[in-house]
Amino acid sequence: MHTHRIGVAAFAVALTLLLSLPAQAQQVRITGGGASFPFPLYSAWFRHFNRETAGVRINYQSVGSGTGVRNFINRTFDFGASDAAMTDEEIAQVRGGALILPMTAGEIVLAYNLPGVDNLRLPRAVYPLIFSGEITNWSDPRIVAANPGASIPDRTIRVVRRSDSSGTTFVFTQHLSAINESFRTRVGTGTSVPWPNQPNIIGAPRNDGVTATVNQTEGSIGYIEYFFATSTGAQVAMLENAAGQFVAPSDASGQAALAGADLSGKDLRIWVTDPADPAAYPIVTFTWMLFFREHGNERISAALRDFVTWALADGQDMASDLGYIPMPKTVVERVQAEIPNIR
């Protein structure tokens, strides 16, 4: 009996000491996920933040924007991530309210596999029609004319598109719909769209899946986030922008596009659908993290506030090295003002 009393007393003391520890000294496990587009950067961010922040472990799952939004709404995740932000209808379903914050930006590129063809140029009137299924051969006169001196082959274009619900698809189809009426009518805009049912159009999951399929399939072309092209050595096309210039993706061309972002809206769902700057790469997007306005666990909310504060400062310095575009100062300041609303 005496031993039992000592054990109970020791347990009570240990419990009291544990509960008296400051929040940052206790283990806080946080799970989030969604967009594959920013995964390489987010993964680097969380590894660094976890290493530098005692007692906090944030895990990010690259499951695609659609799943990220669903798991955020269902509260399976402590936070979500999406390249398509969220719709008003989706936001209305979030118990506790949703706060949608852009965290980085990147370029969606057209990776292609045509051995012997470097610096492929795709006109503004052409690349939407490749993905609407209306241009099906690389030797189409409009492609040949845009690439004088290149050995463009007479072979079928193998189009690789996303098979999962994808924010990358949303941004890409939003741009194509904005610049081409035929694409808008035949395919439209969305995280999942009715791609033409044609044998030359094949699906693959996530950015890494599309990248691998393009790299393994001669004569193919697919849309992916820039990092996945640079990290695998995939060739990327130069695209004609709104000013009629053929521009390659880069830090400079991406920043030129972001400079035209409209910050006058009521929230931070900011789109750069078709930048007008002659130096701008045409398909550039912000990508968002999704937080609860009322999570219900203050320790998790406090850790996420700390993370966002760090990511907007030190984290932006990591963006360029991984193929992303550091956010403009004006956008960073708008996001910083929202951090206290993560609760």
C-alpha positions as CSV (number, residue, x, y, z in Angstrom):
1,M,0.0,0.0,0.0
2,H,2.8,2.4,0.9
3,T,4.6,1.7,-2.4
4,H,1.3,2.3,-4.3
5,R,0.9,5.7,-2.6
6,I,4.5,6.6,-3.6
7,G,3.8,5.6,-7.2
8,V,0.6,7.7,-7.4
9,A,2.4,10.7,-5.8
10,A,5.3,10.4,-8.2
11,F,2.9,10.3,-11.2
12,A,1.0,13.3,-9.9
13,V,4.3,15.3,-9.6
14,A,5.4,14.3,-13.1
15,L,2.1,15.3,-14.5
16,T,2.2,18.6,-12.8
17,L,5.7,19.3,-14.1
18,L,4.7,18.3,-17.7
19,L,1.7,20.6,-17.6
20,S,3.8,23.4,-16.3
21,L,6.3,23.3,-19.2
22,P,6.1,26.2,-21.6
23,A,4.2,25.4,-24.8
24,Q,7.3,25.5,-27.0
25,A,9.0,22.8,-24.8
26,Q,6.2,20.3,-25.4
27,Q,5.9,18.2,-28.5
28,V,3.4,19.7,-30.9
29,R,2.6,17.4,-33.9
30,I,1.0,19.1,-36.9
31,T,-0.2,17.5,-40.1
32,G,-1.1,19.3,-43.3
33,G,-1.0,18.6,-47.0
34,G,-2.3,19.3,-50.4
35,A,-0.6,20.8,-53.5
36,S,2.3,19.0,-55.1
37,F,3.3,22.2,-57.0
38,P,5.1,23.7,-54.0
39,F,6.0,20.5,-52.3
40,P,9.8,20.7,-52.9
41,L,9.9,24.2,-51.2
42,Y,7.4,23.3,-48.4
43,S,9.3,20.1,-47.7
44,A,12.6,22.1,-47.3
45,W,10.8,24.7,-45.2
46,F,9.3,22.2,-42.8
47,R,12.6,20.3,-42.4
48,H,14.4,23.5,-41.5
49,F,11.6,24.8,-39.2
50,N,11.3,21.5,-37.4
51,R,15.1,21.3,-36.9
52,E,15.2,24.9,-35.5
53,T,12.1,24.8,-33.4
54,A,12.2,22.7,-30.3
55,G,9.2,20.5,-29.7
56,V,7.4,21.2,-33.0
57,R,7.0,18.7,-35.8
58,I,5.1,19.7,-38.9
59,N,4.4,17.0,-41.5
60,Y,3.3,17.9,-45.0
61,Q,1.8,15.3,-47.4
62,S,1.9,16.0,-51.1
63,V,-1.5,14.6,-52.1
64,G,-2.7,17.2,-54.6
65,S,-4.7,20.4,-54.1
66,G,-8.1,18.7,-54.4
67,T,-7.4,16.2,-51.6
68,G,-5.7,19.0,-49.6
69,V,-8.9,21.1,-49.7
70,R,-11.1,18.1,-48.8
71,N,-9.0,17.1,-45.9
72,F,-8.9,20.7,-44.7
73,I,-12.7,21.0,-44.8
74,N,-13.1,17.6,-43.1
75,R,-10.5,18.7,-40.5
76,T,-8.3,15.6,-41.2
77,F,-5.5,18.1,-41.6
78,D,-4.4,20.9,-39.3
79,F,-3.8,23.0,-42.4
80,G,-4.1,22.6,-46.1
81,A,-2.5,23.8,-49.3
82,S,-3.9,24.5,-52.7
83,D,-2.7,26.0,-56.0
84,A,-6.4,26.9,-56.7
85,A,-6.9,28.6,-53.3
86,M,-10.6,27.8,-52.3
87,T,-13.9,28.7,-53.8
88,D,-16.5,30.6,-51.8
89,E,-18.6,27.4,-51.6
90,E,-15.7,25.5,-50.1
91,I,-14.8,28.2,-47.6
92,A,-18.4,28.2,-46.4
93,Q,-18.0,24.5,-45.5
94,V,-15.0,25.1,-43.1
95,R,-16.0,24.8,-39.5
96,G,-14.0,27.5,-37.7
97,G,-13.5,29.6,-40.8
98,A,-10.7,29.6,-43.4
99,L,-7.8,31.9,-43.9
100,I,-6.2,31.6,-47.3
101,L,-2.6,33.0,-47.5
102,P,-0.3,33.0,-50.5
103,M,3.1,31.6,-49.4
104,T,5.2,31.4,-52.5
105,A,4.8,31.6,-56.3
106,G,6.0,29.7,-59.3
107,E,5.9,29.1,-63.0
108,I,4.0,26.4,-64.8
109,V,6.1,25.2,-67.7
110,L,5.6,23.0,-70.7
111,A,8.1,20.2,-70.5
112,Y,8.7,18.4,-73.7
113,N,10.6,15.4,-75.0
114,L,11.9,16.0,-78.6
115,P,15.5,14.8,-78.9
116,G,17.5,17.2,-81.0
117,V,15.0,20.1,-80.6
118,D,16.3,22.7,-78.2
119,N,14.6,26.0,-77.2
120,L,11.3,25.0,-78.7
121,R,9.1,28.1,-79.3
122,L,5.3,27.7,-78.9
123,P,3.1,30.5,-80.2
124,R,0.2,31.9,-78.1
125,A,-2.2,30.6,-80.7
126,V,-0.7,27.1,-80.7
127,Y,-0.1,25.7,-77.2
128,P,-3.7,26.0,-76.1
129,L,-4.8,24.0,-79.1
130,I,-2.2,21.2,-78.3
131,F,-4.0,20.7,-75.0
132,S,-7.5,21.0,-76.5
133,G,-6.6,18.2,-78.9
134,E,-6.9,20.3,-82.0
135,I,-3.1,20.3,-82.9
136,T,-1.9,16.7,-82.8
137,N,1.3,16.6,-84.8
138,W,4.6,18.3,-84.1
139,S,5.0,19.1,-87.8
140,D,1.9,21.4,-87.7
141,P,2.9,24.4,-89.9
142,R,2.4,26.9,-87.0
143,I,4.9,25.1,-84.9
144,V,7.4,24.7,-87.8
145,A,7.1,28.4,-88.7
146,A,7.8,29.5,-85.1
147,N,11.0,27.4,-85.0
148,P,13.0,28.1,-88.2
149,G,16.1,25.9,-88.6
150,A,14.9,23.3,-86.1
151,S,14.3,19.7,-87.1
152,I,10.7,19.4,-86.0
153,P,9.7,15.8,-86.5
154,D,6.6,14.5,-88.2
155,R,5.2,12.6,-85.3
156,T,2.1,12.6,-83.0
157,I,2.2,14.9,-80.0
158,R,1.7,12.8,-76.9
159,V,-0.1,15.2,-74.4
160,V,0.4,14.4,-70.7
161,R,-2.1,15.9,-68.4
162,R,-2.9,15.5,-64.7
163,S,-5.2,12.5,-63.8
164,D,-5.9,13.8,-60.3
165,S,-7.7,16.9,-59.0
166,S,-5.0,19.5,-59.3
167,G,-4.4,23.1,-58.5
168,T,-1.7,23.1,-61.2
169,T,-4.5,22.1,-63.7
170,F,-6.7,24.9,-62.4
171,V,-4.0,27.5,-63.0
172,F,-3.0,26.1,-66.3
173,T,-6.5,25.8,-67.7
174,Q,-7.4,29.2,-66.3
175,H,-4.6,30.7,-68.4
176,L,-5.4,28.7,-71.5
177,S,-9.1,29.6,-71.2
178,A,-8.2,33.3,-70.8
179,I,-6.2,33.4,-74.1
180,N,-8.1,31.0,-76.3
181,E,-11.8,30.7,-76.9
182,S,-11.7,27.3,-78.4
183,F,-9.9,25.8,-75.4
184,R,-12.4,27.6,-73.1
185,T,-15.3,26.1,-75.0
186,R,-13.9,22.6,-75.4
187,V,-12.1,22.1,-72.0
188,G,-12.7,25.0,-69.7
189,T,-11.2,25.8,-66.3
190,G,-11.1,23.7,-63.1
191,T,-9.0,21.4,-60.9
192,S,-10.4,18.6,-63.0
193,V,-11.6,19.2,-66.5
194,P,-13.1,17.2,-69.4
195,W,-9.9,16.6,-71.4
196,P,-10.6,15.3,-74.9
197,N,-10.9,11.6,-75.1
198,Q,-8.2,11.0,-77.6
199,P,-5.5,8.3,-77.7
200,N,-2.7,10.9,-77.9
201,I,-3.8,12.4,-74.5
202,I,-2.8,10.5,-71.4
203,G,-3.0,11.1,-67.7
204,A,-0.5,10.9,-64.8
205,P,-0.9,11.8,-61.1
206,R,0.8,14.8,-59.5
207,N,3.6,17.0,-60.8
208,D,6.2,14.2,-60.4
209,G,4.0,11.7,-62.3
210,V,3.6,14.1,-65.3
211,T,7.3,14.9,-65.2
212,A,8.3,11.2,-65.2
213,T,5.9,10.4,-68.0
214,V,7.2,13.2,-70.2
215,N,10.8,12.3,-69.6
216,Q,10.1,8.6,-70.5
217,T,7.9,9.3,-73.6
218,E,9.5,10.7,-76.8
219,G,7.2,13.1,-78.6
220,S,5.4,14.1,-75.4
221,I,4.6,17.4,-73.8
222,G,3.1,18.1,-70.3
223,Y,2.5,21.0,-67.9
224,I,4.4,20.9,-64.6
225,E,5.9,23.2,-62.0
226,Y,9.3,24.6,-63.0
227,F,11.2,22.9,-60.2
228,F,10.2,19.4,-61.5
229,A,11.7,20.3,-64.9
230,T,14.9,21.8,-63.6
231,S,15.5,19.0,-61.1
232,T,15.1,16.3,-63.8
233,G,16.8,18.0,-66.7
234,A,13.5,18.1,-68.7
235,Q,13.4,20.5,-71.6
236,V,10.9,23.4,-71.4
237,A,9.4,25.4,-74.1
238,M,9.6,29.2,-74.6
239,L,6.0,30.5,-74.7
240,E,4.7,33.6,-76.5
241,N,3.3,36.1,-74.0
242,A,0.6,38.7,-74.3
243,A,3.1,41.2,-75.7
244,G,4.1,38.8,-78.5
245,Q,7.5,37.9,-77.0
246,F,8.8,34.3,-76.6
247,V,9.9,34.0,-73.0
248,A,11.6,31.2,-71.1
249,P,10.8,30.6,-67.4
250,S,13.2,32.2,-65.0
251,D,13.3,34.3,-61.8
252,A,13.3,37.5,-63.8
253,S,10.5,36.6,-66.1
254,G,8.4,35.3,-63.2
255,Q,8.9,38.4,-61.1
256,A,8.0,40.5,-64.1
257,A,4.7,38.6,-64.2
258,L,4.0,38.9,-60.5
259,A,4.6,42.7,-60.6
260,G,1.2,43.0,-62.2
261,A,-0.7,41.2,-59.4
262,D,-3.9,43.0,-58.4
263,L,-4.0,43.5,-54.6
264,S,-7.2,45.5,-54.5
265,G,-9.5,42.5,-53.7
266,K,-11.1,41.8,-50.4
267,D,-8.9,38.7,-49.8
268,L,-5.6,37.2,-50.9
269,R,-6.9,35.0,-53.7
270,I,-4.7,36.8,-56.2
271,W,-4.5,35.6,-59.8
272,V,-2.1,36.6,-62.5
273,T,-3.9,35.1,-65.5
274,D,-2.2,36.7,-68.5
275,P,0.6,39.2,-67.5
276,A,1.1,42.1,-70.0
277,D,4.7,42.9,-69.3
278,P,6.9,42.1,-72.4
279,A,9.4,40.5,-70.1
280,A,6.9,38.3,-68.3
281,Y,6.6,34.5,-68.5
282,P,2.9,34.0,-69.2
283,I,1.9,31.2,-66.7
284,V,2.7,32.3,-63.2
285,T,0.8,31.7,-60.0
286,F,0.8,32.2,-56.3
287,T,0.1,29.1,-54.2
288,W,-1.7,29.1,-50.9
289,M,-1.7,27.6,-47.5
290,L,-5.1,27.1,-45.8
291,F,-5.4,27.8,-42.1
292,F,-8.3,27.7,-39.6
293,R,-9.5,31.0,-38.1
294,E,-10.5,28.9,-35.1
295,H,-8.5,25.7,-35.0
296,G,-9.4,24.8,-31.4
297,N,-5.9,23.9,-30.3
298,E,-3.9,27.0,-29.4
299,R,-0.6,25.2,-29.3
300,I,-1.0,24.2,-32.9
301,S,-2.2,27.6,-33.9
302,A,0.7,29.3,-32.1
303,A,3.2,27.0,-33.9
304,L,1.6,27.7,-37.3
305,R,1.8,31.5,-36.6
306,D,5.5,31.1,-35.8
307,F,6.0,29.0,-39.0
308,V,4.3,31.6,-41.3
309,T,6.2,34.4,-39.7
310,W,9.5,32.5,-40.4
311,A,8.4,31.4,-44.0
312,L,7.6,35.0,-45.0
313,A,11.1,36.1,-43.9
314,D,13.9,33.5,-44.0
315,G,11.9,31.0,-46.0
316,Q,11.5,33.3,-49.0
317,D,15.3,33.3,-49.3
318,M,15.1,29.6,-50.1
319,A,12.6,30.0,-53.0
320,S,14.9,30.9,-55.9
321,D,17.3,28.0,-55.2
322,L,14.4,25.6,-55.6
323,G,12.9,27.1,-58.7
324,Y,10.2,29.3,-57.0
325,I,9.7,33.0,-57.1
326,P,10.1,35.0,-53.9
327,M,6.9,36.9,-53.3
328,P,6.8,40.7,-53.9
329,K,7.2,42.8,-50.7
330,T,3.7,44.2,-51.1
331,V,2.2,40.7,-50.9
332,V,4.4,39.6,-48.0
333,E,3.2,42.7,-46.0
334,R,-0.4,41.8,-46.7
335,V,0.1,38.2,-45.5
336,Q,2.0,39.3,-42.4
337,A,-0.9,41.4,-41.4
338,E,-3.1,38.3,-41.4
339,I,-0.9,36.1,-39.2
340,P,-2.8,37.0,-35.9
341,N,-5.9,35.6,-37.5
342,I,-4.5,32.0,-37.4
343,R,-6.1,30.9,-34.2
